[in-house]
Amino acid sequence: MIDTRPFRDSKYAKAIAQEIEQLSEGKNIRIVHVCGTHEDTITRHGLRSILPNNIKLVAGPGCPVCVCAAEDVDMAIELARMGHIITSFGDMIQVPSTSSSLVKERMRGADVRVVYGVNEAVEIAKANPEKDVIFIGAGFETTAPTMAVEILRGPPDNFSILTSLKVIPPAMEILVSLEGFNVDGFITPGHVSTIIGTNAFRPFAEKHRVPCVAAGFEPLDVLEAIRMILNQINDGRATSENEYTRVVKPEGNLVAQKMLRHAFYIDDAPWRGLGVIKKSGYYIRDEFARHDARERYDFSPIESIDILPGCRCHEVILGMIEPKECKLFGKRCTPEDPYGPCMVGHEGTCRIHHESGAL
């Protein structure tokens, strides 16, 4: 087990914060991250409080269940109502959709089971050959390889996956295109970078002249990433650098990338709060269509509603407002009874801020 204490040294943190203040003097700097775990680290360790006021850290679309489109959740709910065994991660079953959620369907008698991984869902399918078992596969490049592995292994015929897998770099393109959003640098997600590598962000950084730094998940990781971004800004550079060198490689995980290419193709995908983003989703290839729930089942037409009336999750996901600016935050919308998707998972910005006491 890794000893995290060196990455939480308060004296070193203060020293980096002082250097950040010197490097950013006279400038207003807006740095965006696209990772729920980074927001958890930033909020839980109070990093914003030790940074100078001219440095603003903004949480972008980094929570996989938060950006899962309502239409995908509605499909999962319909599959549950058909009488199939539905499996997914715990956060996913609580995500509110147009008129229900998987956890509400379970309360009404649907067979909805929480699993820790897609391999566990495959074992459930093997143990129940008379039933169809569907895994609701939400996530980014980090969890997609685990699903690719099972698809390539050849799961039982009664097993399929309803994918809601997203690709991060295209979402970053959307953010920089927003009028008035003003991004001076990106902290790129460590988990995703482990798979696709820091080189994957270089074309984006150079195209938009926006520094990018992949960071780990300890307080000093985040602070060091900010320092590295400021150095790029001051040097007039814009490239993709790596703070998380103990885990991330520039080329990423080549084995995982190969499996992703074999199991999936990339196409346009809907993101809750962002609309359809070009070439931003993983979909199961035709040769594995028997394990693709989208192809295997007929779904009734439904007019899905991504953002329910009064909810401002789309603005939170885009980093346009802070959770407390939503009138429902901590009142109608709580972790116990989430009204919007950002209050559901431990990577959701609203959930993180609510648990930190930011009411």
LINQUI-V616796 format. One record per backbone hydrogen bond with DSSP energy under -0.5 kcal/mol. CO is the residue of the C=O (numbers start at 1). NH is the residue of the N-H. Records with the same first field share a line. If there is no record, write none. Layout:
# LINQUI-V616796
CO->NH ; NH
This chain:
# LINQUI-V616796
2->4
4->7
5->8
6->9
7->220
9->13
10->14
11->15
12->16
13->17
14->18
15->19
16->20
17->21
18->22
19->23
20->24
22->25
24->27
27->29
29->31 ; 56
30->184 ; 185
31->58
32->187
33->60
35->39
36->40
37->41
38->42
39->43
40->44
41->45
42->47 ; 48
43->46
46->49 ; 50
47->50 ; 51
52->55
54->29 ; 56
55->57
56->31 ; 58
58->33 ; 60
60->62
62->36 ; 64
63->67
67->272
69->72 ; 73
70->74
71->75
72->76
73->77
74->78
75->79
76->80
77->81
78->82
79->84
80->83
84->86
85->134
86->113
87->136
88->115
89->93
90->94
91->94
92->95
93->103
100->97
101->105
102->106
103->107
104->108
105->110
106->109
110->112
111->86 ; 113
113->88
117->120 ; 121
118->122
119->123
120->124
121->125
122->126
123->127
124->128
125->128
128->131
132->85
133->160
134->87 ; 136
135->137 ; 162
136->138
137->164
139->166
140->143 ; 144
141->145
143->146 ; 147
144->147 ; 148
145->149
146->150
147->151
148->152
149->153
150->154
151->154
156->159
158->133
160->135
161->163 ; 293 ; 294
162->137
164->139
165->282
167->171
168->171 ; 172
169->173
170->174
171->175
172->176
173->177
174->178
175->178
178->181
182->184
184->211
185->32
186->188 ; 213
187->34
188->215
189->193
190->194
191->195
192->195 ; 196
193->197
195->253
197->200
198->201
199->202 ; 203
201->205
202->206
203->207
204->208
205->209 ; 210
211->186
212->241
213->188
214->243 ; 244
215->190
218->221 ; 222
219->223
220->224
221->225
222->226
223->227
224->228
225->229
226->230
227->231
228->232
229->233
230->234
231->235
232->236 ; 237
233->236
239->212 ; 241
241->214 ; 243
243->245
244->247 ; 248
249->198 ; 252
250->199
252->254
253->257
254->258
255->259
256->260
257->261
258->262
259->263
260->264
263->285
265->283
267->280 ; 281
269->277
270->69
271->274 ; 275
275->271
277->269 ; 280
280->167
281->267
282->165
283->265
285->288
286->289
288->291
289->292
291->161 ; 293
292->295 ; 296
293->297
297->299
302->304
304->306
306->308
308->311
312->315 ; 316
313->317
314->318
315->320 ; 321
316->319
322->325
323->326
326->329
328->331 ; 333
332->334
333->330
337->334
340->343
341->344 ; 345
342->351
345->348
348->352
349->353
350->354
351->355
352->356
353->358
354->357
357->359
